[in-house]
């Protein structure tokens, strides 16, 4: 057993270089820092000792990879990035290696090749995107490749990236056929040598990511596929595509993170077919996170918090979403204590056969969101092997203690299955939603299209006939202690139900639309009780009626 193994174990256990450094005398630590030779006996591998300059001009990834190789060869250890700027192409992780970025250390993604170039402007390229046939048709380009990243690892165990440093994906692509944003050039993701993710891990276990920041993370700040026993804590991600994608992962803890992702999703569990089989994302907690889509890139990391102009062409996505890739499923997921600002609300989606069940969401605040606070969609895109892909299920969803201020007029919260496939066993409680209002009486008569296979987003249905909740193709749904309010008068009913079986409304407060509070269409076994919105009622069946 190598003499530094106790230190390595301490590092992996605590996730803190500073805490682990205290495990050996300060004089030894100082000597290790000032030494001109590597100090493998201490388990610390300073990248400068392996040729890294940290000057922001020299490509340092060869030196960084030498330090990682040395740590792995020694049985594991800490690869240390002292304060400095490290310009890099692909950094290749290995098992039992812990990257630690000191405060003041930045890893910057070197420029990718532009269209027609063989190398990037820094004289190199990223590792090639590995083939993933025959599974590539079932996900978009980014989900099928991991090696074409700034930092990547495959088939590894016991790895960590920690520290208060910065990872800046300056030279990464954020996807093909998309124009430049701000001062960032266009890199075509499919072009050989282009990098398009900040950190990508495939089929790994026992992974810790803590304390660092990601600026402009490419297509994904984090793409984590088939990663088990995963901890993500106290990250700040300020980016122009997805913040973090947690795909086909199990036993995951995400906590205390800030994600600003105006053009795409913030925290995004997925369950794609990228591994060549359906694997659910299971046993996940997301706690105490702030997601937003309202701030200009870089201003969350630098603390200036500059908002986009109201008329800026920005999606303001920034949300927590399970989907859209949804072959395997989402099982046993808990989200609690999260804050949404200037973005979309929650989304739970099964489009490709996923089983979505046992989901608990609690203690959420939302402000200035651009859609309704909830979007739950069971659809039938069925992107997967034809012989094994069929419509999935969504069931046992509990959401409580949610307050939402100033949500967009349209769409409202939407929970919709498709004909013959209902969303089941949903309980919504202790919810207050204040929308912008302004809906008309004519809006209340709209019948939204089914769009069974269309890409799922709240806007897919167009204008909605309800100011609060649109519920369609559902079975066993309960709303209790729910209040709907509107800043401007809204002539639509607060609740629209269509093809709903066994619905309970208890202690409901909502403004009355021009024709009533409830629009009821093919509803069976309806109960309303102790509500300000409507008189108590128990109705076996009702169709095309307003209450």
ZADO-72946 format. One record per residue (C-alpha): residue number from 1; y, x, z. Coordinates in steps of 0.05 Angstrom, whole numbers, plus 5000, padded with zeros to 4 digits. Example, Ala and Ser with C-alpha at 12.3 -4.5 7.8 and 13.67 -1.06 7.14 Angstrom:
num	c2	c1	c3
1	4910	5246	5156;
2	4979	5273	5143;
This chain:
num	c2	c1	c3
1	5000	5000	5000;
2	5068	5030	4980;
3	5115	5047	5036;
4	5170	5000	5010;
5	5128	4937	5007;
6	5154	4910	5074;
7	5224	4915	5046;
8	5204	4880	4982;
9	5171	4824	5021;
10	5234	4816	5062;
11	5277	4812	4999;
12	5232	4759	4967;
13	5230	4720	5031;
14	5304	4720	5047;
15	5333	4723	4977;
16	5389	4766	5005;
17	5398	4840	4990;
18	5446	4847	5048;
19	5396	4818	5097;
20	5340	4861	5071;
21	5384	4923	5072;
22	5390	4915	5146;
23	5315	4926	5151;
24	5325	5001	5143;
25	5376	5048	5174;
26	5447	5047	5147;
27	5446	5122	5135;
28	5385	5115	5090;
29	5419	5058	5052;
30	5482	5100	5042;
31	5440	5158	5017;
32	5404	5112	4968;
33	5470	5086	4942;
34	5500	5155	4931;
35	5438	5191	4906;
36	5436	5214	4833;
37	5361	5201	4829;
38	5322	5136	4837;
39	5298	5121	4907;
40	5232	5084	4897;
41	5212	5101	4968;
42	5263	5050	4990;
43	5244	4999	4937;
44	5316	4998	4909;
45	5325	5015	4835;
46	5398	5023	4818;
47	5409	5010	4744;
48	5460	5066	4741;
49	5406	5115	4760;
50	5370	5095	4697;
51	5429	5105	4650;
52	5471	5041	4656;
53	5546	5054	4652;
54	5574	4987	4674;
55	5635	5001	4631;
56	5631	4936	4591;
57	5629	4975	4525;
58	5562	5011	4525;
59	5500	4968	4514;
60	5464	4975	4581;
61	5402	4933	4570;
62	5357	4993	4553;
63	5375	5024	4620;
64	5366	4958	4657;
65	5297	4949	4626;
66	5279	5020	4647;
67	5298	5003	4719;
68	5256	4940	4716;
69	5196	4978	4688;
70	5202	5029	4743;
71	5204	4976	4797;
72	5144	4941	4768;
73	5105	5006	4760;
74	5119	5021	4833;
75	5090	4955	4855;
76	5155	4917	4859;
77	5226	4924	4885;
78	5299	4909	4878;
79	5336	4925	4814;
80	5407	4932	4837;
81	5470	4920	4795;
82	5529	4952	4832;
83	5599	4927	4816;
84	5613	4937	4742;
85	5607	4904	4675;
86	5539	4910	4641;
87	5537	4893	4567;
88	5466	4872	4549;
89	5419	4844	4498;
90	5351	4818	4523;
91	5332	4837	4595;
92	5257	4830	4606;
93	5235	4809	4675;
94	5169	4830	4707;
95	5129	4806	4767;
96	5149	4828	4837;
97	5218	4848	4813;
98	5282	4823	4843;
99	5349	4829	4806;
100	5408	4832	4853;
101	5479	4827	4827;
102	5530	4854	4877;
103	5597	4820	4883;
104	5638	4847	4826;
105	5578	4858	4781;
106	5576	4822	4714;
107	5521	4819	4661;
108	5554	4801	4595;
109	5514	4777	4535;
110	5528	4824	4476;
111	5549	4792	4411;
112	5494	4759	4371;
113	5491	4769	4296;
114	5536	4722	4258;
115	5512	4688	4193;
116	5495	4742	4143;
117	5494	4800	4193;
118	5432	4839	4211;
119	5457	4860	4280;
120	5508	4838	4330;
121	5577	4869	4335;
122	5550	4912	4392;
123	5498	4943	4346;
124	5436	4907	4369;
125	5399	4840	4372;
126	5363	4796	4421;
127	5288	4793	4424;
128	5257	4750	4370;
129	5244	4677	4382;
130	5169	4674	4391;
131	5129	4622	4351;
132	5109	4558	4385;
133	5069	4524	4331;
134	5042	4471	4325;
135	5085	4443	4381;
136	5154	4456	4351;
137	5164	4387	4320;
138	5163	4354	4389;
139	5226	4388	4418;
140	5290	4416	4389;
141	5295	4489	4372;
142	5319	4513	4440;
143	5262	4484	4480;
144	5209	4520	4438;
145	5230	4592	4451;
146	5244	4635	4511;
147	5245	4708	4488;
148	5311	4700	4450;
149	5350	4700	4515;
150	5395	4745	4555;
151	5345	4747	4613;
152	5273	4723	4603;
153	5204	4725	4632;
154	5136	4695	4615;
155	5072	4690	4656;
156	5105	4723	4717;
157	5100	4713	4792;
158	5144	4730	4851;
159	5211	4742	4818;
160	5282	4732	4841;
161	5353	4736	4815;
162	5406	4735	4870;
163	5475	4760	4889;
164	5547	4738	4881;
165	5555	4769	4812;
166	5567	4736	4745;
167	5524	4724	4683;
168	5569	4712	4623;
169	5535	4688	4560;
170	5594	4708	4516;
171	5552	4728	4456;
172	5501	4671	4460;
173	5494	4613	4412;
174	5502	4543	4439;
175	5462	4512	4383;
176	5460	4508	4307;
177	5508	4467	4265;
178	5560	4463	4319;
179	5631	4489	4311;
180	5663	4542	4355;
181	5692	4518	4421;
182	5755	4552	4443;
183	5753	4626	4426;
184	5677	4630	4420;
185	5650	4646	4350;
186	5595	4609	4314;
187	5524	4638	4322;
188	5468	4601	4286;
189	5412	4594	4337;
190	5356	4599	4286;
191	5381	4664	4256;
192	5337	4724	4276;
193	5366	4766	4331;
194	5410	4711	4360;
195	5406	4697	4434;
196	5416	4625	4457;
197	5399	4621	4532;
198	5425	4657	4593;
199	5359	4655	4632;
200	5292	4630	4606;
201	5226	4630	4643;
202	5159	4604	4620;
203	5094	4595	4660;
204	5119	4630	4722;
205	5110	4618	4796;
206	5145	4635	4861;
207	5216	4641	4833;
208	5282	4646	4870;
209	5351	4639	4837;
210	5408	4642	4886;
211	5483	4653	4894;
212	5504	4679	4825;
213	5548	4645	4773;
214	5536	4631	4699;
215	5594	4625	4650;
216	5579	4597	4581;
217	5503	4599	4586;
218	5487	4585	4512;
219	5442	4526	4495;
220	5416	4528	4567;
221	5444	4564	4627;
222	5373	4560	4655;
223	5312	4540	4614;
224	5253	4538	4662;
225	5188	4513	4631;
226	5123	4509	4670;
227	5154	4543	4730;
228	5123	4525	4797;
229	5147	4539	4868;
230	5218	4545	4844;
231	5281	4549	4887;
232	5351	4544	4857;
233	5406	4550	4909;
234	5482	4558	4910;
235	5491	4571	4836;
236	5556	4558	4799;
237	5546	4542	4725;
238	5607	4532	4680;
239	5581	4521	4609;
240	5586	4485	4543;
241	5514	4459	4538;
242	5461	4443	4590;
243	5471	4474	4658;
244	5398	4477	4679;
245	5335	4448	4647;
246	5275	4442	4693;
247	5218	4427	4644;
248	5145	4414	4663;
249	5159	4446	4731;
250	5127	4430	4798;
251	5148	4441	4870;
252	5222	4451	4857;
253	5282	4454	4903;
254	5353	4451	4875;
255	5409	4453	4926;
256	5482	4467	4937;
257	5497	4478	4863;
258	5560	4466	4822;
259	5552	4450	4748;
260	5610	4438	4700;
261	5580	4421	4631;
262	5629	4379	4592;
263	5589	4377	4527;
264	5519	4366	4554;
265	5477	4352	4616;
266	5487	4386	4683;
267	5421	4385	4720;
268	5366	4361	4675;
269	5292	4354	4694;
270	5250	4347	4630;
271	5177	4342	4613;
272	5170	4363	4541;
273	5109	4382	4499;
274	5133	4454	4493;
275	5073	4482	4531;
276	5025	4449	4482;
277	5004	4394	4530;
278	5036	4338	4572;
279	5054	4365	4640;
280	5096	4324	4689;
281	5155	4351	4727;
282	5133	4335	4797;
283	5154	4344	4870;
284	5228	4358	4859;
285	5287	4353	4907;
286	5359	4358	4884;
287	5407	4360	4942;
288	5481	4371	4957;
289	5503	4386	4885;
290	5568	4373	4848;
291	5563	4357	4774;
292	5622	4346	4728;
293	5645	4345	4656;
294	5719	4344	4665;
295	5742	4417	4672;
296	5759	4469	4619;
297	5707	4525	4612;
298	5715	4579	4663;
299	5763	4542	4708;
300	5710	4520	4758;
301	5686	4592	4766;
302	5756	4621	4773;
303	5778	4564	4819;
304	5837	4539	4778;
305	5802	4473	4761;
306	5841	4456	4698;
307	5822	4389	4670;
308	5817	4372	4597;
309	5873	4330	4568;
310	5854	4256	4568;
311	5851	4256	4491;
312	5810	4320	4485;
313	5747	4315	4442;
314	5698	4326	4498;
315	5634	4288	4513;
316	5644	4294	4589;
317	5569	4290	4599;
318	5557	4334	4660;
319	5507	4289	4694;
320	5438	4291	4728;
321	5387	4265	4679;
322	5311	4261	4675;
323	5297	4266	4600;
324	5307	4262	4542;
325	5245	4304	4528;
326	5194	4261	4566;
327	5121	4271	4547;
328	5090	4287	4614;
329	5131	4248	4664;
330	5174	4252	4726;
331	5136	4241	4791;
332	5158	4245	4863;
333	5231	4262	4853;
334	5285	4258	4907;
335	5360	4265	4894;
336	5408	4262	4953;
337	5479	4280	4973;
338	5506	4292	4903;
339	5577	4284	4876;
340	5595	4264	4804;
341	5664	4273	4775;
342	5690	4259	4705;
343	5621	4254	4674;
344	5564	4206	4659;
345	5523	4176	4715;
346	5448	4183	4731;
347	5398	4176	4675;
348	5323	4164	4681;
349	5288	4162	4614;
350	5218	4155	4586;
351	5220	4159	4511;
352	5158	4199	4492;
353	5104	4170	4536;
354	5126	4196	4604;
355	5104	4164	4670;
356	5167	4159	4713;
357	5149	4138	4783;
358	5166	4147	4856;
359	5239	4165	4848;
360	5288	4161	4907;
361	5363	4171	4897;
362	5410	4166	4956;
363	5479	4182	4982;
364	5518	4191	4918;
365	5592	4188	4904;
366	5622	4182	4834;
367	5693	4183	4808;
368	5723	4173	4739;
369	5656	4169	4704;
370	5654	4153	4630;
371	5596	4102	4633;
372	5561	4060	4684;
373	5533	4097	4745;
374	5460	4082	4727;
375	5422	4086	4661;
376	5347	4074	4664;
377	5312	4070	4596;
378	5240	4059	4577;
379	5237	4068	4501;
380	5189	4085	4445;
381	5213	4146	4407;
382	5143	4174	4419;
383	5157	4245	4397;
384	5090	4277	4408;
385	5020	4281	4379;
386	5007	4214	4346;
387	4936	4208	4371;
388	4955	4213	4445;
389	5028	4190	4451;
390	5040	4118	4472;
391	5095	4081	4510;
392	5102	4106	4581;
393	5120	4070	4646;
394	5178	4069	4694;
395	5163	4042	4763;
396	5178	4048	4837;
397	5252	4069	4833;
398	5294	4065	4897;
399	5369	4077	4894;
400	5415	4067	4954;
401	5482	4087	4984;
402	5521	4097	4919;
403	5596	4089	4912;
404	5630	4093	4844;
405	5705	4091	4832;
406	5736	4079	4763;
407	5676	4076	4717;
408	5689	4061	4644;
409	5695	3989	4621;
410	5635	3996	4575;
411	5579	4006	4581;
412	5561	3981	4650;
413	5499	4003	4688;
414	5439	3992	4642;
415	5366	3985	4661;
416	5326	3967	4600;
417	5254	3969	4578;
418	5230	3945	4510;
419	5192	3881	4490;
420	5122	3883	4521;
421	5139	3943	4566;
422	5179	3927	4628;
423	5210	3972	4679;
424	5177	3954	4745;
425	5191	3955	4820;
426	5264	3975	4825;
427	5305	3968	4889;
428	5381	3979	4889;
429	5418	3974	4955;
430	5484	3990	4988;
431	5521	4001	4923;
432	5596	3994	4909;
433	5620	4000	4837;
434	5692	3993	4815;
435	5700	3993	4739;
436	5762	3996	4696;
437	5751	3923	4677;
438	5783	3891	4617;
439	5722	3858	4586;
440	5733	3794	4546;
441	5697	3727	4545;
442	5672	3744	4476;
443	5642	3809	4503;
444	5601	3767	4551;
445	5565	3735	4492;
446	5542	3800	4460;
447	5467	3810	4451;
448	5456	3886	4450;
449	5405	3913	4400;
450	5338	3936	4425;
451	5341	4004	4391;
452	5271	4019	4416;
453	5266	4089	4385;
454	5339	4110	4385;
455	5362	4171	4423;
456	5376	4144	4493;
457	5447	4146	4519;
458	5488	4090	4550;
459	5530	4084	4487;
460	5469	4069	4444;
461	5474	3994	4457;
462	5548	3988	4440;
463	5593	3939	4478;
464	5557	3906	4536;
465	5558	3834	4560;
466	5563	3850	4635;
467	5615	3882	4679;
468	5565	3908	4730;
469	5491	3909	4711;
470	5453	3895	4648;
471	5379	3884	4665;
472	5329	3873	4608;
473	5253	3875	4604;
474	5243	3884	4679;
475	5193	3862	4731;
476	5203	3861	4806;
477	5276	3881	4814;
478	5317	3874	4878;
479	5391	3884	4889;
480	5418	3879	4960;
481	5486	3892	4989;
482	5516	3907	4921;
483	5589	3897	4905;
484	5621	3897	4836;
485	5697	3904	4830;
486	5745	3914	4772;
487	5812	3948	4768;
488	5834	3900	4712;
489	5809	3829	4706;
490	5742	3824	4670;
491	5719	3760	4637;
492	5646	3781	4630;
493	5593	3760	4680;
494	5578	3814	4731;
495	5502	3810	4718;
496	5465	3798	4653;
497	5390	3788	4658;
498	5343	3781	4599;
499	5267	3778	4601;
500	5265	3791	4676;
501	5208	3769	4721;
502	5217	3764	4797;
503	5289	3783	4812;
504	5320	3781	4881;
505	5395	3784	4894;
506	5416	3789	4967;
507	5486	3797	4996;
508	5519	3805	4929;
509	5595	3807	4919;
510	5623	3804	4849;
511	5682	3774	4812;
512	5669	3712	4772;
513	5674	3720	4697;
514	5701	3666	4651;
515	5634	3630	4650;
516	5602	3653	4715;
517	5573	3713	4753;
518	5501	3712	4727;
519	5481	3706	4654;
520	5407	3687	4656;
521	5362	3691	4595;
522	5287	3682	4600;
523	5286	3696	4675;
524	5227	3676	4719;
525	5223	3674	4795;
526	5296	3685	4812;
527	5323	3684	4883;
528	5395	3690	4905;
529	5412	3690	4979;
530	5469	3702	5028;
531	5516	3722	4971;
532	5589	3712	4958;
533	5576	3715	4884;
534	5535	3651	4878;
535	5503	3597	4921;
536	5434	3607	4949;
537	5381	3590	4898;
538	5306	3596	4884;
539	5293	3583	4811;
540	5222	3586	4781;
541	5248	3594	4709;
542	5315	3593	4674;
543	5339	3608	4604;
544	5407	3613	4571;
545	5444	3590	4633;
546	5504	3616	4672;
547	5511	3614	4748;
